[in-house]
Amino acid sequence: MIDVRNKDQGSEIILRPNCSADWSENRRIIQTVVLFNGVLGLCFAANGAWLVLPFIGLELLLLWLILATVFRKLQVQHIVSVDPQNLSIDSGHRHCEHHWQWPKQTCCVLVTVLPHPWDPLQISISHCGESVSIGDFLNKDDSRELLSALRQSGLAVRHYCGLSTLDA
């Protein structure tokens, strides 16, 4: 998902992965599974098959761990801020974990076109040999929208790998 905010002196591009469910919806899924497995487990325990209960608990713990891990990975975001003099990139999950700031005139956008038609563009911003990959989690349409937003911000697209032309 891409959110482009134009400001007086530049623009801000916020990149987030597509997230189909928030944590409250994940909790409802877990609660539903707990209720269903609890009723089923109590029926088995009432008939003397109490050994099913630890396995039900283990299954619920594993479900919670998987949902929590996937939800945490989907909370990453990249913020690219472009003003007339500087370009800054912030990356992190709940707070800024990585920060880069460079002069805008010495930055360029590197684009790698992957061979499969469904693959998204791999976009990175480069400055004096240092390169930061942004939007790795975007789909094909969103990566093209990101490239278009970076071009509109005045950044030069200097390098394509693979195909020599792009319709973005």
Residue, then its C-alpha position, 0 to 999 in steps of 0.5 A: m500500500i502506498d500513501v503519497r502526501n504532497k507537502d509545501q516543500g516536497s513529498e512524503i511517500i509511506l509504504r506499508p504491506n497489504c494487511s488483510a486483518d488487524w490484531s483484533e480480527n486475529r484475536r477473534i479467529i483465535q477465540t473462535v478456535v479456542l471455543f470450538n476446540g474447548v468444546l471438542g476437548l471437553c467432550f473427549a475428556a468426558n469420555g475418558a480421552w483426556l490426553v487430547l487436552p494437551f494437544i489442543g493446548l499445543e495447537l492453540l499456542l502454535l496458532w497464536l505464535i504463527l498469527a503473532t509472527v505474521f502480524r508483526k512482519l506486516q507492521v513494517q513501513h518505509i517512509v521516503s521524504v523528499d524535499p528540494q535539498n534532501l532525501s530521507i528514508d526511515s524504516g521500522h516496525r513500530h518506530c524508526e529502526h533505520h534512518w538514512q539522509w542524503p542530498k537529493q542531487t546525488c541520489c538516484v533510483l535503481v530499478t531491477v525488472l525481474p524476468h517473470p511477468w508477475d514479479p514486482l519491480q525491485i526498487s532501491i535508492s542509491h547514494c555514493g555506492e550505498s544502496v537502500s532497498i525500499g518496498d520489497f513487500l509491494n506487489k507489481d502495481d504498487s511497485r510501479e506506483l512507487l516508481s512513478a511517485l519517486r519520479q514525480s518527486g524529482l529523483a532520477v531513475r538511472h539504471y534498469c536491469g533486464l528490460s530497457t523500457l518501462d511503462a510507469 
